[in-house]
Amino acid sequence: MKPPSSLRSNLKFYYGDEEARRNRIDNEECGNLTRYFKSAQADALCMKHTSYGFDVLALVGEFRFKHHFTIAEITKELNGRGIATSERNSMRLYERYLTVLRASVTEQTRQVLEQFVEENKGIMLSMDGVQPEKGNETLYVVREVFSGTILAAQNLKSGSASELQALLQPVKDLGFPVIGLVSDGQQSIRLAMANMWPNVPYQYCQYHYLKDIAKPVVDADRKLKTGIKKALRGIREIEKQVEKETSAEAEIAKDYLAAVRSILLEDGNPPLDLPGVRIFENAQAVQQSLDRSLTKKGAHAARKD
């Protein structure tokens, strides 16, 4: 039995060359040499009309929406992992990922939601839009908050309230009671949710809320971070002075310089973990340690005299 060309690479990848050859008829007297037979096992590994497995589609989705890679970056990453593709084909893989995402509501999903409805007397819905690149379509995702289940997802060009209502309609058709709505401050999302569930309490997403109210603090922290790093970059001259020294004092100085270098690489995750504050605290700790060392050296020198 000879597999169709679109599945050969999958057979080779999952079963190896030897196993792939076993799926081919080598008897020249066979009357079915010109016929092709699909492998049900290979078919289950990928969508129709493609030889890329579902694991590759999931990887493309992760690159796009978790790491915010561009299509060019996704192509480079896939090729680097031995998955041959082009930018045009990567775009097709991305579109197939969205198709799988939109079809993710299954009977098993219903059973999961029923369990959380029983525990919480209903479901809580959140909606957010992700736009990895400016000028591109925005992916709107609807999640159930308690379970984290994705209920709907679609790429939209405008994200108007009417388009978002059409995206929410299948979620409403599930028939589960909705006890709460969560989103960022986008007006069209709030309007669409209010039109679909007018009497359900709405809450502004806590992450977006904290991010917005902390913006002045984050801006000030960014200036603090820039100022400290600018002041610390002068250590290169000190490094040149001690790099060829082998004394005990020089080795200690090198350790402190390495600590300062590590501070320059510090970063945080605002608004709750401010990088400027973290760099300031670490620099202060190095300064205090250095002061203690100099104090000990002075006391030691005094005793020696």
Backbone hydrogen bonds in HBPLUS format (Angstrom, degrees):
<---DONOR---> <-ACCEPTOR-->    atom                        ^
c    i                          cat <-CA-CA->   ^        H-A-AA   ^      H-
h    n   atom  resd res      DA  || num        DHA   H-A  angle D-A-AA Bond
n    s   type  num  typ     dist DA aas  dist angle  dist       angle   num
A0007-LEU N   A0004-PRO O   2.96 MM   3  5.67 160.7  2.00 121.8 128.0     1
A0008-ARG N   A0005-SER O   3.32 MM   3  5.23 154.4  2.39  99.8 107.1     2
A0011-LEU N   A0007-LEU O   3.02 MM   4  6.30 163.4  2.05 157.6 162.1     3
A0012-LYS N   A0008-ARG O   2.86 MM   4  6.11 160.0  1.90 153.8 159.7     4
A0013-PHE N   A0009-SER O   2.82 MM   4  5.97 151.5  1.90 143.3 151.6     5
A0014-TYR N   A0010-ASN O   2.85 MM   4  5.99 166.3  1.87 157.0 159.6     6
A0015-TYR N   A0011-LEU O   2.81 MM   4  5.51 155.2  1.87 143.1 150.8     7
A0016-GLY N   A0012-LYS O   2.94 MM   4  4.54 137.0  2.13 113.6 122.8     8
A0020-ALA N   A0016-GLY O   3.02 MM   4  6.22 156.2  2.08 152.4 159.9     9
A0021-ARG N   A0017-ASP O   2.99 MM   4  6.25 147.5  2.09 147.3 155.4    10
A0022-ARG N   A0018-GLU O   3.25 MM   4  6.60 136.7  2.45 137.9 149.0    11
A0022-ARG N   A0019-GLU O   3.09 MM   3  5.11 128.6  2.37  94.4 108.1    12
A0023-ASN N   A0020-ALA O   3.17 MM   3  5.45 149.2  2.27 103.7 112.4    13
A0024-ARG N   A0021-ARG O   3.16 MM   3  5.47 147.1  2.27 116.1 116.4    14
A0030-CYS N   A0027-ASN O   3.13 MM   3  5.57 164.1  2.15 113.9 118.9    15
A0035-ARG N   A0032-ASN O   3.08 MM   3  5.19 158.3  2.13 106.6 113.5    16
A0043-ASP N   A0039-SER O   2.78 MM   4  6.00 157.3  1.83 153.4 160.9    17
A0044-ALA N   A0040-ALA O   3.15 MM   4  6.29 141.6  2.31 138.7 146.4    18
A0045-LEU N   A0042-ALA O   3.04 MM   3  5.39 158.3  2.09 110.9 117.9    19
A0046-CYS N   A0043-ASP O   3.41 MM   3  5.91 164.9  2.44 111.7 115.5    20
A0054-PHE N   A0045-LEU O   3.04 MM   9  6.35 143.1  2.18 154.6 155.8    21
A0056-VAL N   A0053-GLY O   3.03 MM   3  5.40 131.9  2.27 104.5 116.3    22
A0057-LEU N   A0053-GLY O   3.31 MM   4  6.78 154.6  2.38 145.1 151.8    23
A0058-ALA N   A0054-PHE O   2.91 MM   4  6.19 160.5  1.95 151.4 156.2    24
A0059-LEU N   A0055-ASP O   3.01 MM   4  6.17 147.5  2.11 136.7 145.6    25
A0060-VAL N   A0056-VAL O   2.91 MM   4  6.22 153.8  1.98 150.4 157.0    26
A0061-GLY N   A0057-LEU O   3.00 MM   4  6.32 158.8  2.05 150.3 155.6    27
A0062-GLU N   A0058-ALA O   2.97 MM   4  6.25 150.9  2.06 143.8 151.8    28
A0063-PHE N   A0059-LEU O   2.91 MM   4  6.19 162.4  1.94 152.2 156.6    29
A0064-ARG N   A0060-VAL O   2.96 MM   4  6.12 156.0  2.02 148.9 155.7    30
A0065-PHE N   A0061-GLY O   2.99 MM   4  6.02 174.4  1.99 153.2 154.7    31
A0066-LYS N   A0062-GLU O   2.95 MM   4  5.13 147.8  2.05 132.3 140.1    32
A0067-HIS N   A0062-GLU O   3.23 MM   5  6.71 148.7  2.33 155.3 162.8    33
A0069-PHE N   A0063-PHE O   2.86 MM   6  5.50 173.2  1.86 148.4 147.8    34
A0074-ILE N   A0070-THR O   2.87 MM   4  6.18 153.7  1.94 151.8 159.6    35
A0075-THR N   A0071-ILE O   2.94 MM   4  6.15 159.7  1.98 148.1 153.3    36
A0076-LYS N   A0072-ALA O   3.06 MM   4  6.32 158.4  2.11 144.9 150.4    37
A0077-GLU N   A0073-GLU O   2.94 MM   4  6.12 158.5  1.98 146.7 152.6    38
A0078-LEU N   A0074-ILE O   2.88 MM   4  6.09 164.0  1.91 156.5 160.3    39
A0079-ASN N   A0075-THR O   3.02 MM   4  6.15 169.3  2.03 151.6 154.8    40
A0080-GLY N   A0076-LYS O   2.95 MM   4  6.07 147.7  2.06 140.7 150.1    41
A0081-ARG N   A0077-GLU O   3.13 MM   4  6.40 126.4  2.43 136.2 149.3    42
A0081-ARG N   A0078-LEU O   2.98 MM   3  5.11 137.8  2.16  99.8 112.2    43
A0083-ILE N   A0078-LEU O   2.88 MM   5  5.09 159.2  1.92 149.4 142.5    44
A0082-GLY N   A0079-ASN O   3.06 MM   3  5.08 160.2  2.10 105.9 109.5    45
A0090-SER N   A0086-SER O   2.79 MM   4  5.98 150.3  1.88 149.2 158.3    46
A0091-MET N   A0087-GLU O   3.02 MM   4  6.25 148.4  2.12 144.1 151.6    47
A0092-ARG N   A0088-ARG O   3.18 MM   4  6.57 146.9  2.29 139.6 148.2    48
A0093-LEU N   A0089-ASN O   2.90 MM   4  6.26 152.8  1.98 147.7 155.4    49
A0094-TYR N   A0090-SER O   2.90 MM   4  6.16 152.7  1.97 145.6 153.0    50
A0095-GLU N   A0091-MET O   2.99 MM   4  6.28 152.5  2.07 144.6 151.6    51
A0096-ARG N   A0092-ARG O   2.90 MM   4  6.20 151.2  1.99 147.4 155.6    52
A0097-TYR N   A0093-LEU O   2.89 MM   4  6.17 147.7  2.00 144.2 153.3    53
A0098-LEU N   A0094-TYR O   3.08 MM   4  6.44 152.0  2.17 144.2 151.0    54
A0099-THR N   A0095-GLU O   3.05 MM   4  6.36 147.0  2.16 140.9 149.9    55
A0100-VAL N   A0096-ARG O   2.96 MM   4  6.31 158.7  2.01 151.5 156.1    56
A0101-LEU N   A0097-TYR O   2.88 MM   4  6.14 154.3  1.95 147.5 155.5    57
A0102-ARG N   A0098-LEU O   2.90 MM   4  6.13 154.1  1.97 147.6 153.6    58
A0103-ALA N   A0099-THR O   3.14 MM   4  6.36 135.4  2.35 139.2 150.7    59
A0103-ALA N   A0100-VAL O   3.16 MM   3  5.13 130.5  2.42  93.4 106.7    60
A0104-SER N   A0101-LEU O   3.26 MM   3  5.21 155.4  2.32 111.5 110.5    61
A0109-THR N   A0106-THR O   3.02 MM   3  5.05 119.8  2.39  94.6 109.6    62
A0110-ARG N   A0106-THR O   3.10 MM   4  6.53 151.5  2.18 146.9 154.4    63
A0111-GLN N   A0107-GLU O   3.06 MM   4  6.39 151.6  2.14 144.1 151.4    64
A0112-VAL N   A0108-GLN O   2.99 MM   4  6.32 153.2  2.06 147.6 154.7    65
A0113-LEU N   A0109-THR O   2.93 MM   4  6.20 161.6  1.96 153.0 157.8    66
A0114-GLU N   A0110-ARG O   2.86 MM   4  6.08 154.1  1.93 148.4 155.8    67
A0115-GLN N   A0111-GLN O   3.19 MM   4  6.43 148.3  2.30 140.9 148.0    68
A0116-PHE N   A0112-VAL O   3.26 MM   4  6.66 154.2  2.33 146.0 152.2    69
A0117-VAL N   A0113-LEU O   2.78 MM   4  6.02 147.7  1.89 152.2 162.6    70
A0118-GLU N   A0114-GLU O   3.03 MM   4  6.20 153.0  2.10 142.0 148.2    71
A0119-GLU N   A0115-GLN O   3.14 MM   4  6.43 146.3  2.26 138.0 147.1    72
A0120-ASN N   A0116-PHE O   2.84 MM   4  5.88 154.9  1.90 146.6 152.8    73
A0121-LYS N   A0117-VAL O   2.67 MM   4  4.88 122.4  2.00 140.2 144.7    74
A0123-ILE N   A0177-PRO O   2.83 MM  54  6.28 158.6  1.88 159.0 163.8    75
A0179-ILE N   A0123-ILE O   2.88 MM  56  5.89 158.7  1.93 151.5 158.7    76
A0145-VAL N   A0124-MET O   2.73 MM  21  5.35 162.7  1.76 149.5 155.3    77
A0125-LEU N   A0180-GLY O   3.01 MM  55  6.39 156.0  2.07 156.7 152.1    78
A0182-VAL N   A0125-LEU O   2.78 MM  57  6.13 144.9  1.90 155.0 164.0    79
A0126-SER N   A0143-ARG O   2.92 MM  17  5.26 154.5  1.98 149.4 154.1    80
A0143-ARG N   A0126-SER O   2.90 MM  17  5.26 158.7  1.95 146.7 153.8    81
A0127-MET N   A0182-VAL O   3.15 MM  55  6.76 141.4  2.30 153.4 163.9    82
A0128-ASP N   A0141-VAL O   3.16 MM  13  5.66 152.4  2.24 147.4 155.6    83
A0141-VAL N   A0128-ASP O   2.95 MM  13  5.66 164.0  1.97 166.5 169.5    84
A0130-VAL N   A0139-LEU O   2.80 MM   9  5.13 158.0  1.85 140.2 147.1    85
A0139-LEU N   A0130-VAL O   2.89 MM   9  5.13 162.0  1.92 153.7 148.1    86
A0136-ASN N   A0133-GLU O   3.14 MM   3  5.68 159.9  2.19 133.5 135.8    87
A0138-THR N   A0156-LEU O   3.02 MM  18  5.48 157.5  2.07 161.1 154.1    88
A0156-LEU N   A0138-THR O   2.87 MM  18  5.48 168.1  1.89 152.4 153.7    89
A0140-TYR N   A0154-GLN O   2.96 MM  14  5.54 169.2  1.97 153.6 150.1    90
A0154-GLN N   A0140-TYR O   3.04 MM  14  5.54 150.2  2.13 145.6 155.0    91
A0142-VAL N   A0152-ALA O   2.80 MM  10  5.07 169.5  1.81 152.5 152.4    92
A0151-LEU N   A0142-VAL O   2.78 MM   9  5.55 162.6  1.81 153.8 159.7    93
A0152-ALA N   A0142-VAL O   3.42 MM  10  5.07 153.2  2.50 134.8 133.9    94
A0144-GLU N   A0149-THR O   2.76 MM   5  5.19 153.3  1.83 147.6 157.0    95
A0148-GLY N   A0144-GLU O   2.71 MM   4  5.30 135.1  1.91 147.0 160.7    96
A0164-LEU N   A0160-SER O   3.00 MM   4  6.25 159.6  2.04 154.5 160.5    97
A0165-GLN N   A0161-ALA O   2.90 MM   4  6.09 145.7  2.02 143.8 153.2    98
A0166-ALA N   A0162-SER O   3.15 MM   4  6.41 151.3  2.24 141.2 147.9    99
A0167-LEU N   A0163-GLU O   3.14 MM   4  6.50 143.3  2.28 139.3 149.2   100
A0168-LEU N   A0164-LEU O   2.94 MM   4  6.22 143.3  2.08 142.2 152.4   101
A0169-GLN N   A0165-GLN O   2.92 MM   4  6.04 130.6  2.17 145.3 157.7   102
A0171-VAL N   A0168-LEU O   3.01 MM   3  5.27 124.6  2.33 105.5 120.2   103
A0172-LYS N   A0168-LEU O   3.01 MM   4  6.39 153.8  2.08 155.0 163.2   104
A0173-ASP N   A0169-GLN O   2.86 MM   4  6.15 148.7  1.96 150.0 160.0   105
A0174-LEU N   A0171-VAL O   3.20 MM   3  5.38 151.6  2.29 100.2 108.6   106
A0175-GLY N   A0172-LYS O   3.11 MM   3  5.89 158.3  2.16 118.3 123.5   107
A0181-LEU N   A0201-PRO O   2.98 MM  20  6.31 140.9  2.13 152.8 163.4   108
A0203-GLN N   A0181-LEU O   2.77 MM  22  6.11 152.1  1.84 157.5 166.6   109
A0205-CYS N   A0183-SER O   2.79 MM  22  5.22 162.3  1.82 146.6 146.2   110
A0190-ARG N   A0186-GLN O   3.22 MM   4  6.54 165.9  2.24 154.8 158.6   111
A0191-LEU N   A0187-GLN O   2.89 MM   4  6.08 160.1  1.93 153.7 159.6   112
A0192-ALA N   A0188-SER O   2.94 MM   4  6.03 159.4  1.98 142.2 147.9   113
A0193-MET N   A0189-ILE O   2.97 MM   4  6.15 166.3  1.99 154.9 158.2   114
A0194-ALA N   A0190-ARG O   2.93 MM   4  6.04 156.2  1.98 144.6 151.8   115
A0195-ASN N   A0191-LEU O   2.95 MM   4  6.13 149.2  2.04 146.2 154.2   116
A0196-MET N   A0192-ALA O   3.09 MM   4  6.31 148.4  2.19 143.8 151.9   117
A0197-TRP N   A0193-MET O   2.85 MM   4  5.97 163.0  1.88 154.3 158.9   118
A0200-VAL N   A0197-TRP O   3.32 MM   3  5.62 170.9  2.32 117.8 118.6   119
A0209-TYR N   A0205-CYS O   2.81 MM   4  5.98 154.8  1.87 152.7 161.4   120
A0210-LEU N   A0206-GLN O   2.83 MM   4  5.97 169.8  1.84 151.5 153.3   121
A0211-LYS N   A0207-TYR O   2.90 MM   4  6.04 155.7  1.96 146.2 154.1   122
A0212-ASP N   A0208-HIS O   2.89 MM   4  6.04 152.4  1.97 145.9 152.1   123
A0213-ILE N   A0209-TYR O   3.01 MM   4  6.26 172.1  2.01 157.6 159.3   124
A0214-ALA N   A0210-LEU O   2.95 MM   4  5.85 138.0  2.13 139.2 149.9   125
A0215-LYS N   A0212-ASP O   3.27 MM   3  5.34 163.1  2.30 103.9 108.9   126
A0217-VAL N   A0214-ALA O   2.97 MM   3  5.21 115.2  2.40 105.6 121.9   127
A0218-VAL N   A0214-ALA O   2.82 MM   4  6.05 160.3  1.86 161.6 168.5   128
A0219-ASP N   A0215-LYS O   2.90 MM   4  6.10 157.1  1.95 153.3 158.9   129
A0220-ALA N   A0216-PRO O   3.05 MM   4  6.27 157.1  2.10 142.9 148.8   130
A0221-ASP N   A0217-VAL O   2.82 MM   4  6.04 153.8  1.89 148.3 156.6   131
A0222-ARG N   A0218-VAL O   2.89 MM   4  6.09 146.5  2.01 143.5 152.1   132
A0223-LYS N   A0219-ASP O   3.23 MM   4  6.57 152.2  2.31 143.2 149.2   133
A0224-LEU N   A0220-ALA O   3.03 MM   4  6.35 152.7  2.11 145.2 153.1   134
A0225-LYS N   A0221-ASP O   2.86 MM   4  6.11 161.4  1.90 152.4 157.0   135
A0226-THR N   A0222-ARG O   2.98 MM   4  6.21 161.3  2.02 148.0 152.6   136
A0227-GLY N   A0223-LYS O   2.96 MM   4  6.13 159.5  2.00 147.0 152.5   137
A0228-ILE N   A0224-LEU O   2.99 MM   4  6.22 163.3  2.02 154.9 158.6   138
A0229-LYS N   A0225-LYS O   3.03 MM   4  6.16 169.1  2.05 152.2 155.6   139
A0230-LYS N   A0226-THR O   2.98 MM   4  6.07 151.5  2.06 142.9 151.0   140
A0231-ALA N   A0227-GLY O   3.09 MM   4  6.31 151.7  2.17 142.9 149.9   141
A0232-LEU N   A0228-ILE O   2.95 MM   4  6.20 149.1  2.05 150.2 159.1   142
A0233-ARG N   A0229-LYS O   3.10 MM   4  6.18 130.1  2.36 142.5 152.9   143
A0235-ILE N   A0232-LEU O   3.21 MM   3  6.06 156.5  2.27 126.8 127.6   144
A0238-ILE N   A0235-ILE O   3.06 MM   3  5.15 118.5  2.46  97.7 112.9   145
A0239-GLU N   A0235-ILE O   2.92 MM   4  6.23 156.4  1.98 155.0 162.1   146
A0240-LYS N   A0236-ARG O   3.08 MM   4  6.37 151.2  2.17 146.2 152.8   147
A0241-GLN N   A0237-GLU O   3.28 MM   4  6.54 143.0  2.43 136.1 145.2   148
A0241-GLN N   A0238-ILE O   3.05 MM   3  5.10 122.5  2.39  95.6 110.4   149
A0242-VAL N   A0238-ILE O   3.23 MM   4  6.57 142.4  2.38 149.2 158.2   150
A0243-GLU N   A0239-GLU O   2.95 MM   4  5.73 129.4  2.22 149.1 159.9   151
A0245-GLU N   A0242-VAL O   3.06 MM   3  5.07 151.2  2.15 104.1 113.1   152
A0251-GLU N   A0247-SER O   3.06 MM   4  6.38 153.5  2.13 148.6 155.6   153
A0252-ILE N   A0248-ALA O   3.07 MM   4  6.35 156.0  2.13 147.5 153.6   154
A0253-ALA N   A0249-GLU O   2.92 MM   4  6.19 156.7  1.98 146.3 153.2   155
A0254-LYS N   A0250-ALA O   2.88 MM   4  6.16 151.2  1.96 146.2 154.1   156
A0255-ASP N   A0251-GLU O   3.08 MM   4  6.39 148.9  2.18 142.2 149.9   157
A0256-TYR N   A0252-ILE O   3.06 MM   4  6.46 155.8  2.12 150.4 156.5   158
A0257-LEU N   A0253-ALA O   2.90 MM   4  6.18 155.3  1.96 149.6 156.9   159
A0258-ALA N   A0254-LYS O   2.91 MM   4  6.15 149.3  2.01 145.0 153.0   160
A0259-ALA N   A0255-ASP O   3.02 MM   4  6.31 149.1  2.11 142.7 151.1   161
A0260-VAL N   A0256-TYR O   2.96 MM   4  6.29 153.0  2.03 147.7 154.8   162
A0261-ARG N   A0257-LEU O   2.90 MM   4  6.16 154.5  1.97 144.8 152.1   163
A0262-SER N   A0258-ALA O   3.00 MM   4  6.28 151.8  2.08 144.5 151.3   164
A0263-ILE N   A0259-ALA O   3.14 MM   4  6.45 140.6  2.31 138.5 148.9   165
A0263-ILE N   A0260-VAL O   3.06 MM   3  5.03 123.4  2.40  94.1 108.9   166
A0264-LEU N   A0260-VAL O   3.24 MM   4  6.65 144.3  2.38 145.8 154.3   167
A0264-LEU N   A0261-ARG O   3.12 MM   3  5.28 125.1  2.43  97.9 111.2   168
A0265-LEU N   A0262-SER O   3.11 MM   3  5.29 143.8  2.25 100.0 110.4   169
A0266-GLU N   A0263-ILE O   3.04 MM   3  5.17 161.0  2.08 107.8 113.8   170
A0269-ASN N   A0273-ASP O   2.74 MM   4  4.84 125.4  2.04 128.5 145.3   171
A0273-ASP N   A0269-ASN O   3.24 MM   4  4.84 154.0  2.31 117.3 117.3   172
A0278-ARG N   A0274-LEU O   3.07 MM   4  6.28 158.4  2.11 150.4 157.1   173
A0279-ILE N   A0275-PRO O   2.89 MM   4  6.09 162.3  1.92 151.9 156.0   174
A0280-PHE N   A0276-GLY O   2.94 MM   4  6.12 157.8  1.99 145.6 152.3   175
A0281-GLU N   A0277-VAL O   2.90 MM   4  6.11 164.7  1.92 152.4 155.9   176
A0282-ASN N   A0278-ARG O   2.99 MM   4  6.18 161.2  2.02 150.4 155.5   177
A0283-ALA N   A0279-ILE O   2.85 MM   4  5.96 157.8  1.90 148.7 155.3   178
A0284-GLN N   A0280-PHE O   2.85 MM   4  6.00 151.6  1.93 145.9 154.3   179
A0285-ALA N   A0281-GLU O   2.96 MM   4  6.20 146.8  2.07 140.3 149.1   180
A0286-VAL N   A0282-ASN O   3.03 MM   4  6.34 154.0  2.10 146.0 152.2   181
A0287-GLN N   A0283-ALA O   2.93 MM   4  6.17 157.4  1.98 146.3 152.9   182
A0288-GLN N   A0284-GLN O   2.91 MM   4  6.16 159.2  1.95 149.3 154.3   183
A0289-SER N   A0285-ALA O   3.01 MM   4  6.21 156.1  2.07 143.9 150.5   184
A0290-LEU N   A0286-VAL O   2.90 MM   4  6.11 156.2  1.96 148.8 155.6   185
A0291-ASP N   A0287-GLN O   2.90 MM   4  6.17 153.6  1.97 148.2 155.4   186
A0292-ARG N   A0288-GLN O   2.99 MM   4  6.26 155.0  2.06 145.3 151.6   187
A0293-SER N   A0289-SER O   2.97 MM   4  6.24 154.5  2.04 146.5 153.6   188
A0294-LEU N   A0290-LEU O   2.96 MM   4  6.22 159.4  2.00 150.4 155.5   189
A0295-THR N   A0291-ASP O   2.92 MM   4  6.12 151.2  2.00 144.8 153.2   190
A0296-LYS N   A0292-ARG O   2.91 MM   4  6.16 160.7  1.95 149.7 154.4   191
A0297-LYS N   A0293-SER O   2.93 MM   4  6.14 155.9  1.99 146.7 153.7   192
A0298-GLY N   A0294-LEU O   2.93 MM   4  6.15 153.6  2.01 143.3 150.2   193
A0299-ALA N   A0295-THR O   2.96 MM   4  6.24 158.3  2.01 150.7 156.3   194
A0300-HIS N   A0296-LYS O   2.88 MM   4  6.03 157.1  1.94 147.8 154.5   195
A0301-ALA N   A0297-LYS O   2.92 MM   4  6.11 153.8  1.99 144.7 151.8   196
A0302-ALA N   A0298-GLY O   3.00 MM   4  6.19 148.1  2.10 143.2 151.6   197
A0303-ARG N   A0299-ALA O   3.04 MM   4  6.29 159.2  2.08 150.0 154.3   198
A0304-LYS N   A0300-HIS O   3.03 MM   4  6.20 150.1  2.12 142.8 151.3   199
A0305-ASP N   A0301-ALA O   3.07 MM   4  6.31 145.5  2.19 140.7 148.9   200
